[in-house]
Amino acid sequence: MRDAVAKIRRWRIRDYLKKTARDCSLFSVSKSRSGITAIQRSRIGEVAELIATLDRFIESGHIYKTGGAATVARVQHKGQSWIIKRYNIKDFLHWLKRCWRPSRAWHSWQAGFLLELEGIAVVQNVAVRERRLFGLRRQAWLISEYAGEQDLVDRFAPYIENAAVPAADLQQLQQLLASMIRAKISHGDLKGHNILWHNDRCLLIDLDAVRQHKSHGSFVRAFKRDRARLLRNWPQDSPLYLLLDKHLPQID
């Protein structure tokens, strides 16, 4: 029975992720030679103007990161805050490596829904846009909800020297890692700044390198890297590091 349930669940997830790339009742997807745009259908009215003038909103917003491979900005629109992440093309060689495969924005778009289906909390992706030239990918943008400024590093900063982490906070982090183990999902860059703390729970962001593993061995290696990257946010001899290393889930 467990095998049958797992098989149906895998089919359901694959089917849902396919819907994120086609026009249906849940998603509005438009494709042309110049690119592809996908929006949660129920939220078109909220972000249609953002999608139409993405760079203008970025220029007028609060910039967190600029230049290089990505530009990230918080923007205001219709009384709401949004995060727009633009994935840049640095030069011709960078374009040559990226143009033939799905953009990091598209990977993050689908990874967000994968994680949600697996019961892992993430910041909600609302829309994605890929610019293309003769079918080859260029710049791409991802629009997400804004979930505050506090990340895990800020949340745990008061406890570095005393390890007096509230039980509920520690449990939230334990549940996040346990859910990743259950679903065989690795993040790829699980630093504290990529875990937002919002409404008393952990939310994953920066999903460019998220991967669901078929092989248990490859997942074990990837999860160990994720766990080690998370712990490197704090000094190795600090009480907080020792507490987390002892209580966070791990696998052999």
BELZI-V304515 format. One record per pair of residues at least 6 apart in sequence whose C-alpha atoms are under 8 Angstrom apart, sorted by sequence separation. I is the first residue (numbers start at 1). GAP is how many residues later the second one is. D is the distance in Angstrom with one decimal. If there is no record, write none. Layout:
<<I GAP D> <I GAP D>>
This chain:
<<20 6 7.8> <21 6 7.9> <22 6 7.3> <23 6 4.6> <30 6 5.7> <31 6 6.6> <65 6 5.2> <66 6 6.5> <75 6 5.7> <76 6 6.4> <89 6 5.7> <115 6 7.0> <116 6 6.8> <131 6 6.0> <132 6 5.4> <159 6 6.0> <180 6 6.7> <196 6 5.7> <197 6 6.3> <213 6 5.6> <234 6 7.3> <235 6 6.6> <236 6 7.3> <19 7 7.6> <20 7 6.1> <22 7 5.5> <23 7 7.2> <29 7 7.2> <30 7 5.4> <50 7 7.0> <64 7 7.6> <65 7 5.0> <74 7 6.6> <75 7 5.3> <115 7 7.1> <130 7 6.8> <131 7 5.3> <132 7 7.7> <195 7 6.1> <196 7 5.0> <212 7 8.0> <234 7 5.9> <19 8 7.1> <21 8 6.6> <29 8 5.6> <30 8 6.6> <63 8 7.7> <64 8 5.5> <65 8 7.1> <74 8 5.6> <75 8 6.3> <130 8 7.0> <131 8 5.5> <195 8 5.5> <196 8 6.4> <20 9 8.0> <29 9 4.3> <63 9 6.0> <64 9 5.6> <74 9 4.6> <75 9 7.3> <130 9 6.3> <131 9 5.9> <156 9 7.2> <195 9 4.8> <196 9 7.2> <28 10 5.6> <29 10 6.5> <63 10 4.3> <64 10 7.6> <73 10 5.7> <74 10 6.4> <112 10 6.5> <130 10 4.3> <194 10 6.0> <195 10 6.2> <231 10 6.4> <27 11 6.6> <28 11 5.2> <62 11 5.3> <63 11 6.5> <72 11 7.1> <73 11 5.4> <112 11 7.7> <129 11 5.5> <130 11 6.6> <194 11 5.2> <27 12 5.6> <28 12 6.3> <61 12 5.8> <62 12 5.1> <72 12 5.8> <73 12 6.5> <112 12 7.1> <113 12 8.0> <128 12 7.5> <129 12 5.2> <194 12 6.2> <27 13 4.6> <28 13 5.2> <61 13 5.5> <62 13 6.5> <72 13 4.4> <112 13 6.5> <128 13 5.7> <129 13 6.6> <231 13 7.5> <26 14 6.1> <27 14 4.6> <58 14 7.8> <61 14 4.6> <71 14 5.7> <72 14 6.4> <128 14 4.5> <231 14 7.2> <26 15 5.4> <27 15 7.9> <58 15 5.7> <60 15 7.4> <61 15 7.2> <70 15 6.8> <71 15 5.1> <127 15 6.0> <128 15 6.2> <25 16 7.0> <26 16 7.2> <58 16 7.5> <70 16 5.5> <71 16 6.6> <109 16 6.3> <126 16 7.9> <127 16 5.1> <21 17 6.9> <58 17 6.7> <70 17 4.5> <71 17 7.2> <87 17 7.2> <125 17 7.4> <126 17 5.7> <127 17 7.1> <20 18 7.3> <57 18 6.4> <69 18 5.9> <70 18 5.3> <87 18 6.8> <109 18 7.7> <125 18 6.2> <126 18 5.4> <69 19 5.0> <86 19 7.9> <109 19 6.7> <125 19 4.4> <126 19 7.1> <68 20 6.9> <69 20 6.5> <124 20 5.7> <125 20 6.6> <187 20 6.8> <189 20 7.3> <67 21 7.7> <69 21 6.3> <123 21 6.8> <124 21 5.6> <188 21 5.1> <68 22 6.2> <106 22 6.8> <123 22 6.3> <187 22 6.0> <188 22 5.9> <105 23 6.8> <106 23 7.9> <123 23 7.6> <187 23 4.4> <188 23 7.8> <227 23 7.9> <105 24 7.8> <106 24 7.6> <123 24 6.8> <186 24 5.7> <187 24 6.6> <105 25 7.7> <185 25 7.0> <186 25 5.4> <58 26 7.0> <176 26 7.1> <185 26 5.6> <186 26 6.5> <224 26 7.5> <50 27 7.7> <103 27 7.4> <185 27 4.3> <186 27 7.8> <224 27 7.9> <184 28 5.7> <185 28 6.2> <172 29 6.0> <173 29 6.7> <183 29 7.3> <184 29 5.6> <54 30 7.8> <172 30 6.5> <184 30 7.7> <169 31 7.5> <220 31 6.8> <46 32 7.3> <169 32 7.7> <184 32 7.6> <220 32 7.0> <109 33 7.2> <186 33 6.9> <103 34 7.1> <106 34 7.9> <185 34 7.2> <188 34 7.3> <102 35 7.6> <105 35 5.9> <184 35 6.0> <191 35 7.9> <100 36 5.9> <101 36 7.5> <104 36 7.8> <105 36 6.0> <106 36 7.9> <186 36 6.0> <190 36 5.2> <99 37 5.0> <100 37 6.5> <103 37 6.8> <105 37 5.6> <186 37 5.7> <188 37 7.8> <189 37 6.5> <190 37 7.3> <99 38 4.3> <185 38 7.8> <188 38 6.3> <191 38 5.7> <192 38 6.0> <98 39 7.1> <99 39 6.2> <153 39 5.2> <187 39 6.7> <190 39 5.9> <191 39 4.8> <98 40 7.8> <152 40 5.0> <153 40 6.3> <186 40 6.9> <189 40 7.1> <190 40 5.5> <191 40 8.0> <151 41 6.6> <152 41 6.3> <191 41 7.8> <192 41 6.4> <151 42 5.5> <152 42 7.9> <155 42 7.2> <181 42 7.7> <191 42 6.8> <95 43 6.9> <151 43 7.2> <152 43 5.6> <151 44 5.6> <152 44 6.0> <151 45 4.1> <152 45 6.1> <150 46 6.0> <151 46 5.1> <149 47 7.5> <150 47 5.6> <148 48 7.7> <150 48 7.3> <89 49 6.8> <147 49 7.4> <148 49 7.9> <88 50 8.0> <89 50 6.2> <148 50 6.7> <152 50 7.9> <88 51 5.5> <147 51 6.2> <87 52 5.8> <88 52 7.2> <86 53 7.2> <87 53 5.3> <86 54 5.8> <87 54 6.2> <86 55 4.4> <121 55 7.9> <85 56 5.6> <86 56 6.6> <120 56 6.7> <84 57 6.8> <85 57 5.2> <84 58 5.7> <85 58 6.6> <84 59 4.7> <120 59 6.4> <83 60 5.8> <84 60 6.5> <119 60 7.1> <120 60 7.4> <82 61 6.8> <83 61 5.2> <118 61 7.7> <82 62 5.9> <83 62 6.1> <82 63 5.0> <83 63 5.6> <81 64 7.0> <82 64 4.9> <81 65 5.6> <118 65 6.5> <177 71 7.4> <178 71 6.2> <74 72 7.6> <177 72 6.4> <174 73 7.6> <160 74 7.3> <174 74 5.5> <173 75 7.6> <174 75 6.4> <51 76 7.8> <163 76 5.3> <161 77 6.1> <162 77 6.0> <163 77 4.5> <51 78 7.6> <160 78 6.2> <161 78 5.6> <162 78 6.9> <47 79 8.0> <160 79 6.2> <161 79 6.5> <47 80 7.7> <122 80 7.9> <123 80 5.9> <153 80 7.1> <160 80 4.8> <163 80 6.5> <121 81 6.8> <122 81 4.5> <123 81 6.5> <159 81 6.2> <160 81 7.5> <121 82 5.1> <122 82 4.6> <123 82 6.2> <43 83 7.2> <121 83 6.5> <122 83 6.3> <40 86 5.6> <39 87 5.9> <40 87 6.4> <54 87 7.8> <39 88 4.2> <38 89 5.6> <39 89 6.6> <20 90 7.0> <37 90 7.4> <38 90 5.4> <37 91 5.8> <38 91 6.5> <37 92 4.4> <17 93 6.4> <36 93 5.8> <37 93 6.5> <35 94 7.3> <36 94 5.3> <35 95 5.3> <36 95 6.7> <112 95 7.1> <17 96 7.2> <35 96 4.4> <36 96 7.8> <111 96 6.4> <17 97 7.2> <34 97 5.9> <35 97 4.5> <111 97 8.0> <34 98 4.8> <35 98 7.5> <108 98 7.3> <33 99 6.6> <34 99 5.7> <108 99 4.9> <111 99 6.4> <33 100 6.7> <34 100 7.3> <35 100 7.6> <107 100 7.6> <108 100 5.1> <111 100 7.9> <13 101 7.0> <33 101 6.0> <34 101 7.5> <107 101 6.1> <108 101 7.9> <33 102 6.1> <35 102 7.8> <107 102 8.0> <108 102 7.7> <105 103 7.1> <13 104 7.0> <104 104 5.4>>
